Amino acid sequence: MAVIAVAGLATYFAYNVVQPGSGSFAAGTGTLNVYLTDAPPSGTTLKSLLLNVTSVVLSYEGNVTTTSPRNEFVFQVPTSRGMNVDLLKLQGTSLLLLATSVPAGNVTRILVNITGAEAIFTDGTSAKLNIVANGELMIPFHFQVTKSGSVDLTVDIQPNAIHTSKGVTTVLTPVVHAMAVQKSGSKTATTTA
């Protein structure tokens, strides 16, 4: 199922960064590995698509920490990993954005925050891009992080459309897919959105 980010979601999310180990987590912790990938575009005139991925937010069902925000876990993507990522070079491969401990619990959605983008076209021209929803790409997505388990979360950002808005601003409207491979003991489960 493809989900296109919708404008106006920025007002819902509070960006209080919770550092691993800075709060107590009611159900323990698991490990989360977040990867970024790209499916091959068709008929594109893009040579490169550079993105600055700055943070990832997990929203949980119920409270997972004893500190605020109680139902979210927000973490910053290291600049060495998330700045100027050429999305088109990730076709058929993936880039590890981060590996961290996260609260155990039921995740109900993820939000990938992109603070900048630039398109470089095959004719040598380039354009700074605005991203729909102010770069806050939200995916309703359910998966479980178990205590002492691990999850490999892969976010596939496809450059669906680049268009000019009101004759002035160049806007990127991506399609976002996600896949979570959950591992707990000898059990493995895969969820996609």
MIDOSE-1310 file (N, C-alpha, C; in nm, 2 decimals, decimal comma, always signed):
residues 193
mavi	+0,08/-0,12/+0,00/+0,00/+0,00/+0,00/+0,09/+0,12/+0,00; +0,07/+0,21/-0,09/+0,15/+0,34/-0,10/+0,08/+0,44/-0,02; +0,16/+0,52/+0,05/+0,11/+0,63/+0,13/+0,18/+0,76/+0,09; +0,10/+0,85/+0,05/+0,16/+0,98/+0,02/+0,15/+1,08/+0,14
avag	+0,25/+1,14/+0,17/+0,25/+1,23/+0,29/+0,15/+1,34/+0,26; +0,08/+1,39/+0,36/-0,02/+1,49/+0,35/+0,02/+1,61/+0,42; -0,01/+1,73/+0,36/+0,03/+1,86/+0,42/-0,05/+1,88/+0,54; +0,01/+1,95/+0,64/-0,06/+1,99/+0,76/-0,04/+1,90/+0,88
laty	+0,05/+1,80/+0,86/+0,07/+1,71/+0,97/+0,17/+1,76/+1,08; +0,23/+1,87/+1,05/+0,34/+1,92/+1,13/+0,29/+1,96/+1,27; +0,16/+2,00/+1,28/+0,11/+2,05/+1,41/+0,09/+1,94/+1,51; +0,08/+1,82/+1,47/+0,06/+1,71/+1,56/+0,18/+1,67/+1,64
fayn	+0,29/+1,67/+1,58/+0,41/+1,61/+1,64/+0,49/+1,71/+1,72; +0,53/+1,68/+1,84/+0,61/+1,76/+1,93/+0,75/+1,70/+1,92; +0,85/+1,78/+1,89/+0,99/+1,72/+1,87/+1,07/+1,74/+1,99; +1,04/+1,67/+2,10/+1,12/+1,66/+2,22/+1,20/+1,53/+2,20
vvqp	+1,33/+1,55/+2,18/+1,42/+1,43/+2,16/+1,44/+1,35/+2,28; +1,41/+1,23/+2,28/+1,44/+1,13/+2,39/+1,56/+1,06/+2,35; +1,67/+1,07/+2,43/+1,79/+1,00/+2,41/+1,78/+0,86/+2,47; +1,84/+0,76/+2,40/+1,84/+0,63/+2,46/+1,90/+0,63/+2,60
gsgs	+1,83/+0,57/+2,70/+1,88/+0,57/+2,83/+1,85/+0,69/+2,92; +1,78/+0,79/+2,86/+1,75/+0,91/+2,93/+1,62/+0,90/+3,01; +1,54/+0,80/+2,99/+1,41/+0,79/+3,06/+1,40/+0,64/+3,10; +1,29/+0,61/+3,17/+1,27/+0,47/+3,20/+1,16/+0,42/+3,12
faag	+1,17/+0,31/+3,06/+1,08/+0,25/+2,97/+1,00/+0,14/+3,03; +0,87/+0,15/+3,03/+0,78/+0,06/+3,11/+0,80/-0,08/+3,07; +0,82/-0,12/+2,94/+0,82/-0,26/+2,90/+0,96/-0,30/+2,86; +1,07/-0,22/+2,89/+1,20/-0,26/+2,85/+1,24/-0,20/+2,71
tgtl	+1,34/-0,25/+2,65/+1,39/-0,19/+2,52/+1,42/-0,30/+2,42; +1,42/-0,26/+2,30/+1,46/-0,35/+2,19/+1,55/-0,27/+2,10; +1,60/-0,33/+2,00/+1,69/-0,26/+1,91/+1,62/-0,23/+1,78; +1,64/-0,11/+1,73/+1,59/-0,06/+1,60/+1,70/-0,02/+1,51
nvyl	+1,70/-0,08/+1,39/+1,79/-0,04/+1,28/+1,70/+0,02/+1,17; +1,73/+0,15/+1,13/+1,65/+0,22/+1,03/+1,74/+0,23/+0,90; +1,68/+0,18/+0,79/+1,75/+0,18/+0,66/+1,67/+0,27/+0,57; +1,74/+0,33/+0,47/+1,67/+0,41/+0,37/+1,70/+0,35/+0,24
tdap	+1,60/+0,34/+0,15/+1,63/+0,28/+0,02/+1,54/+0,35/-0,08; +1,55/+0,32/-0,21/+1,48/+0,38/-0,32/+1,45/+0,28/-0,43; +1,32/+0,27/-0,47/+1,29/+0,18/-0,58/+1,32/+0,26/-0,71; +1,36/+0,19/-0,82/+1,40/+0,26/-0,94/+1,29/+0,34/-1,00
psgt	+1,32/+0,47/-1,03/+1,22/+0,56/-1,09/+1,20/+0,52/-1,24; +1,09/+0,54/-1,30/+1,07/+0,51/-1,44/+1,06/+0,64/-1,52; +1,13/+0,65/-1,63/+1,12/+0,76/-1,72/+1,16/+0,89/-1,65; +1,26/+0,89/-1,57/+1,30/+1,01/-1,50/+1,41/+1,09/-1,57
tlks	+1,41/+1,22/-1,55/+1,52/+1,30/-1,60/+1,62/+1,34/-1,48; +1,60/+1,27/-1,37/+1,69/+1,30/-1,26/+1,82/+1,22/-1,27; +1,93/+1,30/-1,24/+2,06/+1,23/-1,22/+2,09/+1,20/-1,08; +2,05/+1,29/-0,99/+2,07/+1,27/-0,84/+1,95/+1,34/-0,77
llln	+1,92/+1,29/-0,66/+1,82/+1,35/-0,57/+1,87/+1,34/-0,43; +1,92/+1,46/-0,38/+1,99/+1,47/-0,25/+1,89/+1,51/-0,15; +1,89/+1,43/-0,04/+1,80/+1,45/+0,07/+1,88/+1,47/+0,20; +1,82/+1,56/+0,29/+1,88/+1,57/+0,43/+1,78/+1,51/+0,52
vtsv	+1,80/+1,39/+0,57/+1,71/+1,32/+0,66/+1,76/+1,35/+0,80; +1,68/+1,42/+0,88/+1,73/+1,47/+1,01/+1,68/+1,39/+1,13; +1,56/+1,34/+1,13/+1,51/+1,26/+1,24/+1,40/+1,16/+1,20; +1,38/+1,07/+1,29/+1,28/+0,97/+1,28/+1,20/+0,96/+1,41
vlsy	+1,06/+0,96/+1,40/+0,98/+0,96/+1,51/+0,90/+0,83/+1,51; +0,89/+0,76/+1,62/+0,81/+0,64/+1,64/+0,69/+0,68/+1,73; +0,57/+0,66/+1,69/+0,45/+0,69/+1,78/+0,40/+0,55/+1,82; +0,38/+0,54/+1,95/+0,34/+0,42/+2,01/+0,19/+0,42/+2,06
egnv	+0,14/+0,30/+2,07/+0,01/+0,28/+2,12/+0,03/+0,27/+2,28; -0,02/+0,37/+2,35/+0,00/+0,38/+2,49/+0,13/+0,44/+2,53; +0,14/+0,46/+2,66/+0,26/+0,53/+2,71/+0,38/+0,43/+2,72; +0,50/+0,47/+2,67/+0,61/+0,39/+2,67/+0,72/+0,44/+2,76
ttts	+0,71/+0,57/+2,81/+0,81/+0,63/+2,90/+0,75/+0,69/+3,02; +0,83/+0,72/+3,12/+0,77/+0,79/+3,23/+0,80/+0,94/+3,22; +0,86/+0,98/+3,11/+0,88/+1,12/+3,09/+0,81/+1,16/+2,96; +0,79/+1,29/+2,94/+0,72/+1,34/+2,82/+0,81/+1,35/+2,70
prne	+0,77/+1,32/+2,58/+0,64/+1,28/+2,54/+0,62/+1,13/+2,57; +0,51/+1,09/+2,62/+0,49/+0,95/+2,67/+0,47/+0,85/+2,56; +0,41/+0,89/+2,45/+0,38/+0,79/+2,35/+0,47/+0,81/+2,22; +0,58/+0,88/+2,23/+0,67/+0,90/+2,12/+0,81/+0,87/+2,15
fvfq	+0,89/+0,83/+2,05/+1,03/+0,82/+2,07/+1,09/+0,89/+1,95; +1,17/+1,00/+1,97/+1,22/+1,08/+1,86/+1,37/+1,07/+1,87; +1,44/+1,04/+1,76/+1,58/+1,04/+1,76/+1,64/+1,11/+1,63; +1,75/+1,17/+1,65/+1,82/+1,24/+1,54/+1,90/+1,15/+1,46
vpts	+1,90/+1,16/+1,33/+1,98/+1,09/+1,24/+2,12/+1,16/+1,24; +2,23/+1,08/+1,26/+2,36/+1,15/+1,26/+2,39/+1,22/+1,13; +2,44/+1,34/+1,13/+2,47/+1,42/+1,01/+2,55/+1,34/+0,91; +2,64/+1,26/+0,97/+2,73/+1,18/+0,88/+2,66/+1,08/+0,79
rgmn	+2,54/+1,04/+0,84/+2,45/+0,95/+0,77/+2,34/+1,01/+0,69; +2,28/+1,11/+0,74/+2,16/+1,17/+0,68/+2,17/+1,29/+0,59; +2,28/+1,35/+0,59/+2,30/+1,47/+0,51/+2,34/+1,44/+0,37; +2,28/+1,50/+0,27/+2,31/+1,49/+0,13/+2,31/+1,34/+0,08
vdll	+2,21/+1,27/+0,12/+2,20/+1,13/+0,08/+2,14/+1,13/-0,06; +2,21/+1,07/-0,16/+2,17/+1,06/-0,30/+2,07/+0,94/-0,31; +1,94/+0,97/-0,31/+1,84/+0,87/-0,31/+1,85/+0,78/-0,43; +1,89/+0,83/-0,54/+1,90/+0,75/-0,66/+2,01/+0,65/-0,66
klqg	+2,11/+0,67/-0,57/+2,22/+0,57/-0,56/+2,18/+0,46/-0,47; +2,06/+0,46/-0,41/+2,02/+0,36/-0,32/+1,92/+0,26/-0,39; +1,92/+0,26/-0,52/+1,84/+0,16/-0,59/+1,90/+0,02/-0,58; +1,83/-0,07/-0,53/+1,88/-0,21/-0,51/+1,97/-0,23/-0,39
tsll	+1,98/-0,12/-0,31/+2,06/-0,13/-0,19/+2,00/-0,05/-0,08; +2,05/-0,04/+0,04/+2,00/+0,04/+0,14/+2,11/+0,10/+0,22; +2,08/+0,21/+0,29/+2,18/+0,29/+0,37/+2,13/+0,28/+0,52; +2,21/+0,23/+0,61/+2,18/+0,23/+0,75/+2,19/+0,37/+0,80
llat	+2,07/+0,43/+0,84/+2,06/+0,57/+0,89/+2,10/+0,57/+1,04; +2,06/+0,47/+1,12/+2,09/+0,46/+1,26/+2,05/+0,33/+1,32; +2,12/+0,30/+1,43/+2,09/+0,18/+1,51/+2,08/+0,22/+1,65; +1,97/+0,20/+1,72/+1,96/+0,25/+1,85/+1,86/+0,16/+1,94
svpa	+1,87/+0,18/+2,07/+1,77/+0,11/+2,16/+1,65/+0,20/+2,16; +1,53/+0,13/+2,15/+1,40/+0,20/+2,16/+1,31/+0,13/+2,26; +1,21/+0,20/+2,31/+1,12/+0,14/+2,40/+1,04/+0,02/+2,33; +1,03/-0,09/+2,41/+0,94/-0,20/+2,36/+0,80/-0,15/+2,36
gnvt	+0,72/-0,20/+2,26/+0,58/-0,16/+2,26/+0,53/-0,17/+2,12; +0,40/-0,14/+2,10/+0,33/-0,14/+1,97/+0,35/+0,00/+1,90; +0,42/+0,00/+1,79/+0,43/+0,12/+1,71/+0,31/+0,14/+1,62; +0,26/+0,26/+1,61/+0,14/+0,28/+1,53/+0,17/+0,36/+1,40
rilv	+0,28/+0,44/+1,41/+0,31/+0,52/+1,29/+0,46/+0,56/+1,30; +0,52/+0,60/+1,19/+0,65/+0,65/+1,19/+0,65/+0,78/+1,11; +0,74/+0,87/+1,14/+0,75/+1,00/+1,07/+0,90/+1,02/+1,04; +0,93/+1,04/+0,91/+1,06/+1,07/+0,87/+1,07/+1,22/+0,84
nitg	+1,16/+1,29/+0,90/+1,17/+1,44/+0,88/+1,29/+1,47/+0,78; +1,26/+1,53/+0,67/+1,35/+1,57/+0,57/+1,36/+1,72/+0,57; +1,47/+1,78/+0,60/+1,48/+1,93/+0,61/+1,53/+1,99/+0,48; +1,57/+1,92/+0,38/+1,62/+1,98/+0,26/+1,63/+1,88/+0,15
aeai	+1,61/+1,92/+0,02/+1,63/+1,84/-0,09/+1,67/+1,92/-0,21; +1,75/+1,85/-0,30/+1,79/+1,91/-0,42/+1,79/+1,81/-0,53; +1,74/+1,85/-0,65/+1,73/+1,76/-0,76/+1,84/+1,81/-0,86; +1,91/+1,71/-0,91/+2,01/+1,74/-1,02/+1,96/+1,66/-1,14
ftdg	+1,94/+1,73/-1,25/+1,88/+1,67/-1,37/+1,99/+1,63/-1,47; +1,95/+1,54/-1,56/+2,04/+1,49/-1,66/+2,09/+1,59/-1,76; +2,02/+1,71/-1,77/+2,06/+1,81/-1,86/+2,16/+1,91/-1,79; +2,20/+1,88/-1,66/+2,30/+1,96/-1,59/+2,23/+2,07/-1,50
tsak	+2,11/+2,09/-1,51/+2,04/+2,19/-1,43/+2,01/+2,13/-1,29; +1,98/+2,22/-1,19/+1,95/+2,17/-1,06/+1,84/+2,26/-1,00; +1,78/+2,21/-0,89/+1,67/+2,29/-0,83/+1,66/+2,25/-0,68; +1,66/+2,35/-0,59/+1,63/+2,32/-0,45/+1,48/+2,29/-0,45
lniv	+1,45/+2,19/-0,36/+1,31/+2,14/-0,36/+1,25/+2,16/-0,22; +1,12/+2,20/-0,22/+1,04/+2,20/-0,10/+0,97/+2,06/-0,10; +0,94/+2,01/+0,01/+0,88/+1,87/+0,02/+0,74/+1,89/+0,08; +0,65/+1,81/+0,03/+0,51/+1,82/+0,08/+0,52/+1,79/+0,23
ange	+0,42/+1,85/+0,30/+0,40/+1,83/+0,45/+0,52/+1,89/+0,52; +0,58/+1,99/+0,47/+0,70/+2,05/+0,53/+0,81/+1,95/+0,55; +0,82/+1,85/+0,47/+0,92/+1,75/+0,49/+0,90/+1,64/+0,59; +0,78/+1,65/+0,65/+0,75/+1,55/+0,76/+0,66/+1,44/+0,70
lmip	+0,73/+1,33/+0,66/+0,66/+1,22/+0,58/+0,61/+1,12/+0,69; +0,48/+1,12/+0,71/+0,42/+1,03/+0,81/+0,36/+0,91/+0,74; +0,38/+0,79/+0,80/+0,33/+0,66/+0,75/+0,26/+0,59/+0,86; +0,12/+0,58/+0,85/+0,05/+0,49/+0,95/+0,11/+0,35/+0,93
fhfq	+0,17/+0,29/+1,04/+0,24/+0,17/+1,02/+0,24/+0,10/+1,15; +0,20/-0,03/+1,16/+0,19/-0,10/+1,29/+0,29/-0,21/+1,29; +0,38/-0,21/+1,39/+0,47/-0,32/+1,41/+0,51/-0,32/+1,56; +0,57/-0,43/+1,61/+0,60/-0,44/+1,75/+0,75/-0,45/+1,77
vtks	+0,79/-0,37/+1,87/+0,93/-0,38/+1,93/+0,91/-0,46/+2,06; +0,98/-0,58/+2,06/+0,97/-0,66/+2,18/+1,09/-0,64/+2,27; +1,07/-0,67/+2,40/+1,18/-0,65/+2,49/+1,30/-0,75/+2,45; +1,41/-0,69/+2,44/+1,54/-0,76/+2,39/+1,53/-0,82/+2,25
gsvd	+1,42/-0,78/+2,17/+1,41/-0,81/+2,03/+1,48/-0,71/+1,95; +1,47/-0,73/+1,81/+1,52/-0,62/+1,72/+1,43/-0,61/+1,60; +1,43/-0,49/+1,54/+1,35/-0,46/+1,43/+1,44/-0,39/+1,32; +1,44/-0,45/+1,20/+1,50/-0,38/+1,09/+1,39/-0,31/+1,01
ltvd	+1,39/-0,17/+1,02/+1,29/-0,09/+0,95/+1,35/-0,03/+0,83; +1,29/-0,06/+0,71/+1,34/+0,00/+0,59/+1,23/+0,09/+0,53; +1,28/+0,22/+0,51/+1,19/+0,32/+0,45/+1,23/+0,34/+0,31; +1,13/+0,32/+0,22/+1,16/+0,34/+0,07/+1,09/+0,47/+0,03
iqpn	+1,17/+0,57/-0,01/+1,12/+0,69/-0,05/+1,13/+0,70/-0,20; +1,02/+0,70/-0,27/+1,03/+0,71/-0,42/+0,99/+0,85/-0,47; +1,08/+0,91/-0,55/+1,05/+1,04/-0,60/+0,94/+1,04/-0,70; +0,82/+1,03/-0,66/+0,70/+1,02/-0,74/+0,68/+1,14/-0,84
aiht	+0,69/+1,26/-0,79/+0,66/+1,38/-0,87/+0,74/+1,50/-0,82; +0,80/+1,57/-0,92/+0,86/+1,70/-0,89/+0,78/+1,80/-0,98; +0,72/+1,90/-0,92/+0,64/+1,99/-1,00/+0,66/+2,13/-0,94; +0,62/+2,23/-1,02/+0,63/+2,37/-0,98/+0,49/+2,41/-0,93
skgv	+0,49/+2,47/-0,81/+0,37/+2,51/-0,74/+0,36/+2,67/-0,76; +0,25/+2,71/-0,80/+0,22/+2,85/-0,82/+0,32/+2,92/-0,90; +0,39/+2,85/-0,99/+0,49/+2,91/-1,08/+0,62/+2,95/-1,02; +0,63/+2,92/-0,89/+0,75/+2,97/-0,82/+0,83/+2,86/-0,75
ttvl	+0,77/+2,78/-0,67/+0,83/+2,68/-0,58/+0,83/+2,54/-0,65; +0,95/+2,48/-0,65/+0,96/+2,34/-0,70/+0,94/+2,25/-0,58; +0,84/+2,15/-0,60/+0,80/+2,07/-0,49/+0,82/+1,92/-0,52; +0,87/+1,85/-0,42/+0,89/+1,70/-0,43/+0,77/+1,64/-0,36
tpvv	+0,70/+1,55/-0,43/+0,59/+1,47/-0,37/+0,63/+1,33/-0,38; +0,69/+1,27/-0,27/+0,73/+1,13/-0,28/+0,62/+1,04/-0,24; +0,64/+0,91/-0,28/+0,56/+0,80/-0,23/+0,64/+0,73/-0,13; +0,59/+0,69/-0,01/+0,67/+0,63/+0,09/+0,62/+0,49/+0,12
hama	+0,70/+0,39/+0,12/+0,67/+0,26/+0,17/+0,76/+0,23/+0,29; +0,71/+0,13/+0,37/+0,80/+0,09/+0,48/+0,78/-0,06/+0,50; +0,89/-0,12/+0,55/+0,89/-0,26/+0,58/+0,96/-0,28/+0,71; +0,90/-0,36/+0,80/+0,96/-0,39/+0,93/+0,98/-0,54/+0,94
vqks	+1,10/-0,58/+0,97/+1,13/-0,72/+1,00/+1,16/-0,73/+1,15; +1,06/-0,79/+1,22/+1,07/-0,80/+1,37/+1,13/-0,94/+1,41; +1,23/-0,93/+1,49/+1,30/-1,06/+1,54/+1,29/-1,06/+1,69; +1,24/-1,17/+1,74/+1,23/-1,20/+1,88/+1,25/-1,34/+1,91
gskt	+1,37/-1,37/+1,97/+1,40/-1,51/+1,99/+1,42/-1,58/+1,86; +1,35/-1,69/+1,84/+1,36/-1,76/+1,71/+1,25/-1,72/+1,61; +1,16/-1,63/+1,65/+1,05/-1,59/+1,57/+1,09/-1,46/+1,48; +1,05/-1,46/+1,36/+1,06/-1,35/+1,27/+0,93/-1,32/+1,21
attt	+0,89/-1,19/+1,20/+0,77/-1,14/+1,14/+0,80/-1,02/+1,05; +0,73/-1,02/+0,94/+0,75/-0,90/+0,85/+0,62/-0,83/+0,83; +0,63/-0,70/+0,84/+0,51/-0,61/+0,81/+0,55/-0,51/+0,71; +0,45/-0,48/+0,62/+0,48/-0,38/+0,52/+0,36/-0,28/+0,51
a	+0,40/-0,16/+0,47/+0,30/-0,05/+0,45/+0,34/+0,02/+0,32
